[in-house]
Amino acid sequence: MSTYKLTTPLTDEDVCKLAIGDVVLLTGTIYTARDAAHKRLVESLDKGEALPFDLKGALVYYVGPSPAPPGRPIGAAGPTTSYRMDSYAPRLHSLGLKATIGKGKRSDEVKAALTAYKAVYFGATGGAGALLSQCIKAARVIAYEDLGPEAIRELTVVDFPLLVINDTKGGELYVKPKID
């Protein structure tokens, strides 16, 4: 297991060097989106409309942050369960999305998409939303404001701590190795 400092947008080279169990301290821009926002993103794609952000090299964080306390850009920002976005993720990866961030296991379809499109799935520590929010330096709603906490936000992060759960080679941290 290695530790990497990466800056967005991510490239094929960035994600292909990662292996399950690696720690990544991420700096740059990431986007938030949950169920309702994913549904709208895919509906926009189906209609041939432009998306509110460029998927090429992007990362999507599955989070619905709490309101920002005074003097902070965002409230607690812990990950949500990722499988609820599994029906949308392969399509977004096919268009250049390089990583998603959440908690929990991913479907076989998502894992296949990660390998096919050179992307990764990062885990963020569940239950540590207040701590994770300390790495978020700026936040602004860029789409679907009517969704409240589930609106798409552009976040600026510095050394945001992540763990590689699924890599580009088909590895999965949650699978126990066979012991002969």
Backbone as JSON, one array per atom type, in Angstrom:
{
  "sequence": "MSTYKLTTPLTDEDVCKLAIGDVVLLTGTIYTARDAAHKRLVESLDKGEALPFDLKGALVYYVGPSPAPPGRPIGAAGPTTSYRMDSYAPRLHSLGLKATIGKGKRSDEVKAALTAYKAVYFGATGGAGALLSQCIKAARVIAYEDLGPEAIRELTVVDFPLLVINDTKGGELYVKPKID",
  "N": [[0.84, -1.18, 0.0], [0.5, 2.18, -0.84], [0.99, 5.75, -0.52], [-0.41, 8.51, -2.14], [-0.25, 11.8, -3.46], [-2.57, 13.51, -5.19], [-3.76, 15.63, -7.83], [-6.61, 17.21, -9.14], [-7.76, 17.79, -12.55], [-8.05, 14.19, -12.87], [-5.91, 11.84, -14.54], [-5.49, 9.12, -16.93], [-3.02, 8.0, -16.34], [-2.7, 8.77, -13.65], [-4.78, 7.28, -12.32], [-4.29, 4.64, -13.09], [-1.97, 3.88, -11.8], [-2.74, 3.4, -9.25], [-3.6, 1.15, -6.6], [-5.67, -1.24, -4.89], [-6.25, -0.39, -1.5], [-4.4, 1.64, -1.43], [-3.66, 4.91, -0.24], [-4.96, 8.09, -0.9], [-4.34, 11.5, -1.05], [-6.19, 14.01, -1.93], [-6.26, 16.91, -3.94], [-7.87, 19.76, -5.25], [-10.59, 20.19, -7.56], [-13.74, 18.77, -6.96], [-16.93, 17.18, -7.52], [-20.22, 17.13, -6.18], [-22.82, 14.73, -6.01], [-25.85, 12.99, -5.75], [-28.47, 10.5, -5.7], [-30.88, 11.77, -6.94], [-29.7, 13.85, -8.4], [-28.02, 12.41, -10.11], [-29.92, 11.09, -11.64], [-31.01, 13.26, -13.04], [-28.73, 14.11, -14.44], [-28.31, 11.97, -16.22], [-30.73, 12.05, -17.61], [-30.38, 14.51, -18.9], [-28.21, 13.84, -20.56], [-29.49, 11.94, -22.18], [-31.19, 13.61, -23.58], [-29.43, 14.99, -25.09], [-28.31, 17.23, -24.01], [-26.0, 19.62, -22.56], [-23.89, 18.89, -19.78], [-23.66, 20.06, -16.33], [-21.01, 20.2, -15.56], [-17.7, 19.32, -16.68], [-17.09, 16.01, -17.47], [-14.68, 14.78, -18.08], [-11.89, 13.5, -16.62], [-12.92, 14.06, -14.15], [-14.14, 13.87, -10.7], [-16.7, 12.46, -8.74], [-18.35, 12.97, -5.77], [-20.27, 11.19, -3.6], [-22.4, 12.63, -1.73], [-24.45, 14.42, 0.58], [-24.25, 17.24, 1.86], [-24.44, 18.8, 5.13], [-25.93, 21.94, 6.24], [-23.83, 24.86, 6.01], [-21.92, 25.91, 8.79], [-21.48, 29.08, 10.53], [-18.84, 30.92, 9.08], [-17.7, 28.78, 7.72], [-17.3, 26.9, 4.64], [-18.96, 24.77, 4.18], [-21.06, 22.28, 5.71], [-21.05, 19.28, 7.73], [-19.75, 16.63, 5.8], [-20.0, 13.81, 4.98], [-19.63, 10.58, 3.35], [-22.15, 9.02, 1.29], [-24.03, 5.96, 0.83], [-22.92, 4.1, -1.85], [-24.04, 2.29, -3.74], [-26.52, 3.09, -4.62], [-26.16, 4.72, -6.77], [-25.28, 3.09, -8.73], [-26.61, 2.29, -11.1], [-26.26, 4.42, -12.77], [-23.54, 5.07, -12.88], [-21.74, 3.54, -14.7], [-22.29, 4.64, -17.26], [-21.53, 7.34, -16.92], [-18.81, 6.98, -16.38], [-18.03, 6.01, -18.88], [-17.98, 8.32, -20.31], [-15.82, 9.72, -19.42], [-15.55, 10.21, -16.65], [-13.41, 9.89, -13.94], [-13.29, 9.01, -11.31], [-15.19, 7.97, -8.46], [-16.51, 8.74, -5.24], [-17.37, 7.39, -2.18], [-19.18, 5.24, 0.06], [-19.21, 1.78, 0.88], [-19.96, -1.26, -1.04], [-19.65, -1.82, -4.64], [-21.51, -2.53, -7.65], [-21.22, -5.37, -9.92], [-21.35, -4.41, -12.53], [-20.48, -1.76, -12.3], [-17.86, -2.2, -11.38], [-16.81, -3.49, -13.65], [-16.97, -1.38, -15.47], [-15.1, 0.38, -14.36], [-12.71, -0.91, -14.91], [-12.85, -1.09, -17.73], [-12.93, 1.62, -18.52], [-10.8, 2.85, -17.3], [-10.85, 3.85, -14.48], [-11.45, 4.65, -10.98], [-12.72, 3.67, -7.74], [-13.14, 5.37, -4.83], [-13.06, 5.12, -1.3], [-14.45, 7.04, 1.3], [-14.22, 7.98, 4.7], [-16.88, 6.85, 6.47], [-19.12, 8.37, 8.79], [-17.42, 10.34, 9.54], [-17.94, 12.92, 8.72], [-17.81, 15.6, 9.68], [-15.09, 15.88, 10.18], [-14.02, 15.35, 7.61], [-15.03, 17.56, 6.28], [-13.31, 19.58, 6.97], [-11.31, 19.54, 5.12], [-12.4, 20.68, 2.95], [-12.35, 23.55, 1.21], [-13.81, 25.38, -0.24], [-17.14, 25.76, -1.46], [-19.78, 25.58, -3.79], [-23.02, 25.77, -5.17], [-23.73, 24.42, -8.3], [-25.63, 23.34, -9.94], [-29.07, 22.26, -10.15], [-30.3, 23.4, -7.84], [-32.74, 23.27, -6.55], [-32.79, 20.79, -5.38], [-31.77, 20.95, -2.87], [-29.77, 19.71, -0.25], [-28.93, 17.74, -1.99], [-28.22, 18.97, -4.33], [-26.01, 19.66, -7.09], [-22.76, 20.35, -6.26], [-19.78, 22.24, -6.57], [-16.78, 21.52, -5.24], [-13.86, 22.67, -3.61], [-11.04, 21.07, -2.65], [-8.46, 20.2, -0.28], [-5.89, 18.04, 0.26], [-7.71, 15.9, 0.7], [-8.68, 13.01, 2.29], [-8.58, 9.75, 1.01], [-9.35, 6.3, 0.24], [-8.36, 3.68, -1.85], [-10.74, 1.62, -3.08], [-11.8, 0.11, -5.24], [-9.88, -0.71, -8.02], [-8.32, 0.05, -11.26], [-7.66, -2.36, -12.31], [-9.41, -4.31, -11.65], [-9.31, -5.03, -9.03], [-10.53, -5.36, -5.65], [-10.92, -3.99, -2.53], [-12.63, -4.94, -0.54], [-12.84, -7.67, -0.86], [-12.0, -10.73, 0.47], [-8.82, -12.26, 0.46], [-8.03, -15.47, -0.96], [-7.01, -18.11, 1.07], [-4.73, -20.6, 0.93]],
  "CA": [[0.0, 0.0, 0.0], [1.27, 3.41, -0.99], [0.25, 7.01, -0.36], [-0.21, 9.4, -3.27], [-0.89, 13.12, -3.48], [-3.04, 13.73, -6.55], [-4.47, 16.88, -8.09], [-7.6, 17.08, -10.21], [-8.45, 16.58, -12.98], [-7.23, 12.98, -12.89], [-5.58, 11.29, -15.85], [-5.34, 7.67, -16.96], [-1.77, 7.69, -15.63], [-2.97, 8.91, -12.21], [-5.6, 6.21, -11.75], [-3.74, 3.32, -13.39], [-0.91, 3.52, -10.85], [-3.34, 3.12, -7.95], [-4.0, -0.23, -6.28], [-6.54, -1.3, -3.71], [-5.57, -0.15, -0.24], [-3.59, 2.86, -1.47], [-4.23, 6.13, 0.32], [-4.8, 9.25, -1.77], [-4.66, 12.82, -0.51], [-6.65, 14.66, -3.15], [-6.39, 18.36, -3.95], [-8.44, 20.27, -6.5], [-12.04, 20.34, -7.67], [-14.59, 17.58, -7.09], [-18.35, 17.53, -7.64], [-21.12, 16.31, -5.38], [-24.07, 14.3, -6.66], [-26.48, 11.79, -5.21], [-29.47, 9.83, -6.54], [-31.71, 12.66, -7.75], [-28.83, 14.57, -9.33], [-27.6, 11.45, -11.13], [-31.07, 10.88, -12.53], [-31.08, 14.43, -13.92], [-27.57, 14.1, -15.34], [-28.55, 10.99, -17.28], [-31.82, 12.6, -18.43], [-29.76, 15.53, -19.75], [-27.46, 13.14, -21.6], [-30.47, 11.34, -23.09], [-31.75, 14.68, -24.41], [-28.34, 15.63, -25.82], [-27.98, 18.51, -23.36], [-24.71, 19.72, -21.89], [-23.9, 18.67, -18.34], [-23.21, 21.25, -15.6], [-19.55, 20.17, -15.4], [-17.01, 18.44, -17.62], [-16.81, 14.7, -16.88], [-13.32, 14.33, -18.39], [-10.96, 13.61, -15.51], [-13.63, 14.52, -12.95], [-14.51, 12.99, -9.59], [-18.0, 12.75, -8.13], [-18.45, 12.58, -4.37], [-21.65, 10.89, -3.22], [-22.58, 13.3, -0.44], [-25.46, 15.45, 0.74], [-23.7, 17.91, 3.04], [-25.31, 19.58, 6.01], [-25.71, 23.38, 6.04], [-22.55, 25.4, 6.48], [-21.96, 26.74, 9.99], [-20.84, 30.38, 10.3], [-17.41, 30.94, 8.82], [-17.25, 27.58, 7.01], [-17.93, 26.8, 3.32], [-19.84, 23.6, 4.11], [-21.23, 21.56, 6.98], [-20.54, 17.91, 7.69], [-19.78, 16.15, 4.42], [-19.63, 12.4, 4.96], [-20.08, 9.86, 2.16], [-23.38, 8.24, 1.32], [-23.89, 4.62, 0.28], [-22.67, 4.26, -3.28], [-24.75, 1.4, -4.66], [-27.71, 3.75, -5.17], [-25.77, 5.38, -8.01], [-24.68, 2.08, -9.62], [-27.25, 2.21, -12.42], [-25.82, 5.58, -13.55], [-22.08, 5.22, -12.9], [-21.03, 3.08, -15.91], [-22.44, 5.6, -18.36], [-20.7, 8.51, -16.64], [-17.41, 6.57, -16.58], [-17.79, 5.89, -20.32], [-17.81, 9.67, -20.83], [-14.6, 10.32, -18.91], [-15.47, 10.32, -15.19], [-12.26, 9.11, -13.53], [-13.42, 8.42, -9.98], [-16.3, 8.29, -7.58], [-16.15, 8.68, -3.82], [-18.54, 7.06, -1.37], [-18.93, 4.15, 1.0], [-19.88, 0.53, 0.54], [-19.59, -2.02, -2.24], [-20.18, -1.46, -5.95], [-22.03, -3.65, -8.43], [-20.31, -5.94, -10.92], [-21.37, -3.53, -13.69], [-19.6, -0.62, -12.01], [-16.48, -2.69, -11.35], [-16.41, -3.72, -15.04], [-16.77, -0.06, -16.07], [-13.84, 0.93, -13.85], [-11.64, -1.55, -15.68], [-12.99, -0.74, -19.15], [-12.73, 3.05, -18.78], [-9.67, 3.32, -16.49], [-11.37, 4.7, -13.41], [-11.36, 4.03, -9.66], [-13.71, 4.0, -6.71], [-12.52, 5.7, -3.55], [-13.86, 5.16, -0.09], [-14.21, 8.1, 2.28], [-14.59, 7.43, 5.99], [-18.23, 7.09, 6.94], [-19.2, 8.82, 10.18], [-16.41, 11.37, 9.79], [-18.3, 14.05, 7.88], [-17.31, 16.87, 10.21], [-13.65, 15.88, 9.97], [-13.78, 15.49, 6.17], [-15.37, 18.93, 5.84], [-12.16, 20.45, 7.22], [-10.48, 19.53, 3.91], [-13.15, 21.39, 1.9], [-12.01, 24.96, 1.36], [-14.83, 26.18, -0.9], [-18.28, 24.99, -1.98], [-20.84, 26.39, -4.4], [-24.0, 25.02, -5.96], [-23.6, 24.71, -9.73], [-26.79, 22.8, -10.68], [-30.18, 21.6, -9.45], [-30.42, 24.01, -6.51], [-34.0, 22.84, -5.94], [-32.59, 19.53, -4.67], [-31.25, 21.22, -1.52], [-28.49, 19.05, 0.03], [-28.55, 16.88, -3.1], [-27.82, 19.77, -5.49], [-24.61, 19.44, -7.46], [-21.85, 21.38, -5.77], [-18.37, 22.2, -6.92], [-15.99, 21.65, -4.01], [-12.41, 22.78, -3.67], [-10.52, 20.28, -1.53], [-7.01, 20.14, -0.09], [-5.49, 16.82, 0.98], [-8.92, 15.15, 1.07], [-8.18, 11.64, 2.45], [-9.35, 8.71, 0.34], [-8.78, 4.97, 0.19], [-8.74, 3.01, -3.08], [-11.54, 0.43, -2.82], [-11.77, -0.63, -6.5], [-8.88, -0.11, -8.91], [-8.52, -0.13, -12.7], [-7.27, -3.72, -12.67], [-10.42, -5.24, -11.17], [-9.12, -5.33, -7.61], [-11.52, -4.84, -4.7], [-10.43, -4.07, -1.16], [-13.57, -5.64, 0.31], [-12.81, -9.11, -1.1], [-10.97, -11.42, 1.26], [-7.99, -13.11, -0.39], [-8.1, -16.91, -0.67], [-5.85, -18.66, 1.8], [-4.61, -22.03, 0.59]],
  "C": [[0.88, 1.24, 0.0], [0.36, 4.6, -0.72], [0.62, 7.92, -1.52], [-0.88, 10.73, -2.99], [-1.26, 13.37, -4.93], [-3.8, 15.04, -6.63], [-5.41, 16.65, -9.27], [-7.3, 18.07, -11.32], [-7.49, 15.39, -13.03], [-7.04, 12.5, -14.32], [-5.57, 9.76, -15.77], [-4.1, 7.26, -16.16], [-1.98, 7.76, -14.11], [-3.69, 7.68, -11.66], [-5.01, 4.83, -12.0], [-2.62, 2.92, -12.44], [-1.46, 3.15, -9.48], [-3.73, 1.66, -7.81], [-4.87, -0.2, -5.03], [-5.7, -1.15, -2.45], [-4.68, 1.08, -0.25], [-4.37, 4.02, -0.86], [-3.95, 7.27, -0.65], [-5.2, 10.5, -1.0], [-4.92, 13.69, -1.72], [-6.78, 16.17, -2.97], [-6.96, 18.79, -5.31], [-9.95, 20.39, -6.41], [-12.71, 18.98, -7.77], [-16.04, 18.06, -7.1], [-19.18, 16.6, -6.78], [-22.34, 15.93, -6.22], [-24.55, 13.03, -5.98], [-27.55, 11.32, -6.18], [-30.21, 10.78, -7.49], [-30.88, 13.42, -8.78], [-28.34, 13.64, -10.44], [-28.71, 11.21, -12.14], [-31.16, 12.04, -13.52], [-29.91, 14.49, -14.89], [-27.82, 13.16, -16.52], [-29.71, 11.45, -18.18], [-31.28, 13.67, -19.38], [-28.97, 14.88, -20.88], [-28.4, 12.54, -22.64], [-31.07, 12.37, -24.04], [-30.68, 15.4, -25.25], [-27.93, 16.97, -25.26], [-26.6, 18.45, -22.72], [-24.89, 19.48, -20.39], [-23.36, 19.91, -17.63], [-21.71, 21.29, -15.3], [-18.98, 19.15, -16.38], [-16.66, 17.13, -16.92], [-15.36, 14.26, -17.08], [-12.37, 14.59, -17.22], [-11.59, 13.97, -14.18], [-13.81, 13.42, -11.91], [-15.86, 13.43, -9.05], [-18.01, 12.14, -6.74], [-19.93, 12.39, -4.05], [-21.89, 11.42, -1.8], [-23.74, 14.28, -0.52], [-25.09, 16.22, 1.99], [-24.75, 18.64, 3.87], [-25.02, 21.07, 5.78], [-24.39, 23.86, 6.65], [-22.74, 26.19, 7.77], [-21.27, 28.08, 9.7], [-19.32, 30.26, 10.11], [-16.86, 29.73, 8.08], [-17.96, 27.5, 5.66], [-18.98, 25.7, 3.23], [-19.98, 23.0, 5.5], [-20.6, 20.18, 6.87], [-20.75, 17.34, 6.29], [-19.27, 14.72, 4.34], [-20.23, 11.68, 3.77], [-21.41, 9.16, 2.39], [-23.11, 6.89, 0.65], [-23.92, 4.67, -1.25], [-23.56, 3.44, -4.19], [-25.99, 2.05, -5.27], [-27.41, 4.48, -6.48], [-25.25, 4.38, -9.05], [-25.33, 2.0, -10.99], [-26.8, 3.36, -13.34], [-24.31, 5.61, -13.8], [-21.41, 4.72, -14.18], [-21.13, 4.07, -17.06], [-21.56, 6.83, -18.15], [-19.22, 8.19, -16.8], [-17.09, 6.48, -18.07], [-17.55, 7.25, -20.97], [-16.64, 10.42, -20.21], [-14.5, 10.51, -17.42], [-14.38, 9.38, -14.7], [-12.4, 8.48, -12.15], [-14.72, 8.83, -9.33], [-15.83, 8.05, -6.16], [-17.42, 8.38, -3.04], [-18.18, 6.06, -0.29], [-19.72, 2.94, 0.56], [-19.43, -0.06, -0.78], [-20.25, -1.47, -3.49], [-20.62, -2.72, -6.68], [-20.97, -4.17, -9.4], [-20.24, -5.06, -12.15], [-20.46, -2.32, -13.49], [-18.14, -1.07, -12.01], [-15.95, -2.96, -12.77], [-16.14, -2.38, -15.74], [-15.46, 0.57, -15.61], [-12.66, 0.36, -14.63], [-11.67, -1.08, -17.14], [-12.6, 0.71, -19.44], [-11.61, 3.68, -17.94], [-10.13, 4.34, -15.46], [-11.26, 3.93, -12.09], [-12.53, 4.46, -8.78], [-12.96, 4.19, -5.41], [-13.52, 5.58, -2.43], [-13.45, 6.36, 0.74], [-14.76, 7.57, 3.6], [-15.99, 7.85, 6.4], [-18.22, 7.48, 8.41], [-18.22, 9.92, 10.52], [-16.67, 12.63, 8.97], [-17.78, 15.39, 8.37], [-15.8, 16.98, 10.0], [-13.32, 16.07, 8.48], [-14.05, 16.91, 5.69], [-14.22, 19.9, 6.08], [-11.22, 20.53, 6.02], [-11.16, 20.25, 2.76], [-13.0, 22.89, 2.14], [-13.02, 25.9, 0.71], [-15.92, 25.25, -1.43], [-19.28, 25.95, -2.59], [-21.74, 25.48, -5.22], [-23.84, 25.43, -7.42], [-24.79, 24.18, -10.55], [-27.81, 22.2, -9.72], [-30.35, 22.09, -8.01], [-31.68, 23.57, -5.79], [-33.87, 21.53, -5.18], [-32.01, 19.72, -3.27], [-29.9, 20.55, -1.29], [-28.0, 18.18, -1.12], [-28.22, 17.65, -4.38], [-26.37, 19.44, -5.84], [-23.8, 20.65, -7.01], [-20.46, 21.15, -6.35], [-17.61, 22.46, -5.62], [-14.52, 21.83, -4.35], [-11.87, 22.09, -2.43], [-9.0, 20.35, -1.5], [-6.71, 18.93, 0.79], [-6.7, 16.06, 1.53], [-8.54, 13.67, 1.12], [-9.13, 10.59, 1.88], [-8.6, 7.39, 0.36], [-9.27, 4.3, -1.09], [-9.45, 1.7, -2.73], [-11.57, -0.48, -4.05], [-10.8, 0.07, -7.43], [-9.18, -0.43, -10.37], [-8.25, -1.55, -13.16], [-8.28, -4.77, -12.18], [-10.27, -5.62, -9.71], [-10.2, -4.69, -6.75], [-11.02, -5.06, -3.29], [-11.34, -4.91, -0.26], [-13.57, -7.15, 0.13], [-11.67, -9.71, -0.29], [-10.15, -12.3, 0.33], [-8.16, -14.58, 0.03], [-6.84, -17.32, 0.05], [-5.81, -20.16, 1.53], [-4.09, -22.82, 1.74]]
}
